Amino acid sequence: MESLGYGVTVLLGASALWAMSGTLRERPLVALPGPSSVMVGEQRAATHPGDPLATRDLAQAYLDAHQPGLAVVWIEAAPPAVRNDVRVRHVAARALVDQGRNDEALALEREVVATCGDTTGGEGGSAGCDPVLVASAIRRASILQALVALGVEDAQAQPEASLIAYRNATREARVLVE
């Protein structure tokens, strides 16, 4: 009788292990709510690997889904012509900021600002340098300059210093002439 109880216990244990070792469903790398936009962006970027706008849109979708590492990897794997597009470089700088790599992001934003040059001079700078991108790049470069000057590498890890840098970079002085 003792061996029958032992056999039943072993059989139940083996059954439990077998039930727990079943196949699990795949889990997406990017959590909700972003997968639909990420999936559309991935399909578009995969079918048009030489399109800088498709690469920029996919990288932005990764950033919106809080996956800056995927954005950086996708941009770094892109062809050189795509990587050197100012719109892609601007998104790459944002991904580097989200990864806590402010020094590299600052260098990249300075390159974007230098590439676009003065868009008010009539020529409009290089391709893709619209006024919104230029203003955003200039603003982000000044904020990153303040962060780097304070020694902040990861803005999320040092929120107090980041706030000080942000306020210093965005402070405006107004002069009233009477």
C-alpha positions as CSV (number, residue, x, y, z in Angstrom):
1,M,0.0,0.0,0.0
2,E,2.9,2.3,0.8
3,S,4.3,1.8,-2.8
4,L,0.9,2.7,-4.3
5,G,0.9,6.1,-2.4
6,Y,4.4,6.7,-3.5
7,G,3.6,5.9,-7.1
8,V,0.5,8.2,-7.1
9,T,2.7,11.0,-5.6
10,V,5.3,10.6,-8.3
11,L,2.7,10.5,-11.0
12,L,1.0,13.7,-9.8
13,G,4.4,15.4,-9.5
14,A,5.4,14.4,-13.0
15,S,2.0,15.5,-14.4
16,A,2.4,18.9,-12.7
17,L,5.8,19.4,-14.2
18,W,4.6,18.3,-17.6
19,A,1.7,20.8,-17.4
20,M,4.0,23.7,-16.3
21,S,6.5,23.0,-19.0
22,G,4.2,23.7,-21.9
23,T,5.0,26.2,-24.7
24,L,4.4,29.8,-23.9
25,R,3.2,32.4,-26.3
26,E,5.7,34.8,-27.7
27,R,5.8,38.1,-26.0
28,P,6.4,41.3,-28.0
29,L,9.5,43.3,-27.3
30,V,7.5,46.5,-27.3
31,A,4.6,46.6,-24.9
32,L,1.2,48.1,-25.5
33,P,0.0,50.6,-26.6
34,G,2.7,51.0,-29.2
35,P,2.9,47.7,-31.2
36,S,0.5,48.6,-34.0
37,S,2.4,51.8,-34.9
38,V,5.7,49.9,-34.4
39,M,4.6,47.0,-36.6
40,V,3.5,49.4,-39.4
41,G,6.7,51.3,-39.1
42,E,8.8,48.1,-39.1
43,Q,7.0,46.9,-42.3
44,R,7.5,50.2,-44.0
45,A,11.1,50.5,-43.0
46,A,11.8,46.9,-44.0
47,T,10.3,47.4,-47.5
48,H,12.0,50.8,-48.0
49,P,15.4,50.4,-46.4
50,G,16.8,53.5,-48.2
51,D,14.0,55.8,-47.2
52,P,15.1,58.2,-44.4
53,L,11.5,59.1,-43.5
54,A,10.6,55.4,-42.9
55,T,13.6,55.0,-40.7
56,R,12.8,58.2,-38.8
57,D,9.2,57.2,-38.3
58,L,10.1,53.7,-37.0
59,A,12.7,55.2,-34.6
60,Q,10.1,57.7,-33.4
61,A,7.6,54.8,-32.9
62,Y,10.2,52.9,-30.8
63,L,10.8,56.1,-28.7
64,D,7.1,56.5,-28.2
65,A,7.0,52.9,-27.0
66,H,9.8,53.6,-24.5
67,Q,12.4,51.5,-26.4
68,P,15.3,53.9,-27.2
69,G,17.7,51.0,-27.6
70,L,15.8,49.6,-30.5
71,A,15.7,53.0,-32.1
72,V,19.5,53.4,-31.8
73,V,20.1,49.9,-33.2
74,W,17.8,50.4,-36.2
75,I,19.4,53.8,-37.0
76,E,22.9,52.4,-36.7
77,A,22.1,49.5,-39.0
78,A,20.7,51.8,-41.7
79,P,22.6,52.6,-44.8
80,P,25.0,55.6,-44.5
81,A,22.8,57.9,-46.7
82,V,19.9,57.3,-44.3
83,R,22.0,57.6,-41.1
84,N,23.3,61.0,-42.3
85,D,19.8,62.5,-43.0
86,V,19.3,65.4,-40.6
87,R,15.8,64.2,-39.6
88,V,17.1,60.7,-38.7
89,R,20.1,62.2,-36.8
90,H,17.7,64.4,-34.9
91,V,15.6,61.4,-33.8
92,A,18.9,59.5,-33.0
93,A,19.9,62.3,-30.7
94,R,16.6,62.0,-28.8
95,A,17.2,58.2,-28.5
96,L,20.6,58.8,-27.1
97,V,19.2,61.2,-24.6
98,D,16.6,58.6,-23.5
99,Q,19.5,56.1,-23.1
100,G,21.4,58.5,-20.9
101,R,24.1,59.3,-23.4
102,N,23.9,63.1,-23.3
103,D,27.5,63.8,-24.6
104,E,26.9,61.8,-27.8
105,A,23.4,63.4,-28.2
106,L,24.8,66.9,-27.8
107,A,27.4,66.2,-30.5
108,L,24.8,64.8,-32.8
109,E,22.4,67.8,-32.2
110,R,25.3,70.2,-32.9
111,E,25.9,68.5,-36.2
112,V,22.2,68.8,-37.1
113,V,22.3,72.5,-36.3
114,A,25.5,73.0,-38.3
115,T,24.1,71.0,-41.2
116,C,20.9,73.0,-41.4
117,G,22.8,76.3,-41.0
118,D,20.8,79.5,-41.2
119,T,17.4,78.6,-42.7
120,T,16.4,82.3,-42.8
121,G,19.1,83.1,-45.3
122,G,16.9,82.2,-48.3
123,E,18.4,78.9,-49.3
124,G,16.6,76.9,-46.5
125,G,19.6,74.9,-45.5
126,S,20.0,71.2,-46.5
127,A,17.2,68.8,-47.4
128,G,14.8,68.1,-44.5
129,C,15.8,71.2,-42.6
130,D,12.4,72.7,-42.0
131,P,12.0,75.5,-39.4
132,V,10.4,73.2,-36.8
133,L,13.4,70.8,-37.0
134,V,15.9,73.6,-36.7
135,A,14.2,75.2,-33.8
136,S,13.8,71.9,-32.0
137,A,17.5,71.0,-32.7
138,I,18.7,74.4,-31.4
139,R,16.6,74.2,-28.3
140,R,17.6,70.6,-27.5
141,A,21.3,71.4,-28.1
142,S,21.1,74.3,-25.6
143,I,19.4,72.0,-23.0
144,L,21.9,69.3,-23.6
145,Q,24.8,71.8,-23.3
146,A,23.4,72.8,-19.9
147,L,23.1,69.1,-18.9
148,V,26.6,68.3,-19.9
149,A,28.0,71.4,-18.2
150,L,26.4,70.2,-15.0
151,G,27.8,66.7,-15.5
152,V,24.4,65.0,-15.9
153,E,24.6,61.9,-18.0
154,D,21.2,60.4,-17.3
155,A,18.4,63.0,-16.9
156,Q,16.0,60.5,-15.4
157,A,18.5,59.4,-12.8
158,Q,19.3,63.0,-11.7
159,P,16.0,64.9,-11.9
160,E,17.0,67.8,-9.7
161,A,20.1,68.6,-11.7
162,S,18.1,68.1,-14.9
163,L,15.5,70.6,-13.9
164,I,18.2,73.2,-13.1
165,A,19.9,72.6,-16.4
166,Y,16.5,72.9,-18.2
167,R,15.7,76.1,-16.5
168,N,19.1,77.6,-17.2
169,A,18.9,76.6,-20.8
170,T,15.4,77.9,-21.3
171,R,15.6,81.1,-19.3
172,E,14.6,84.2,-21.2
173,A,15.5,87.8,-20.4
174,R,13.2,90.5,-21.5
175,V,14.1,94.1,-21.7
176,L,11.6,96.9,-21.6
177,V,12.5,100.2,-23.1
178,E,10.5,103.1,-21.7
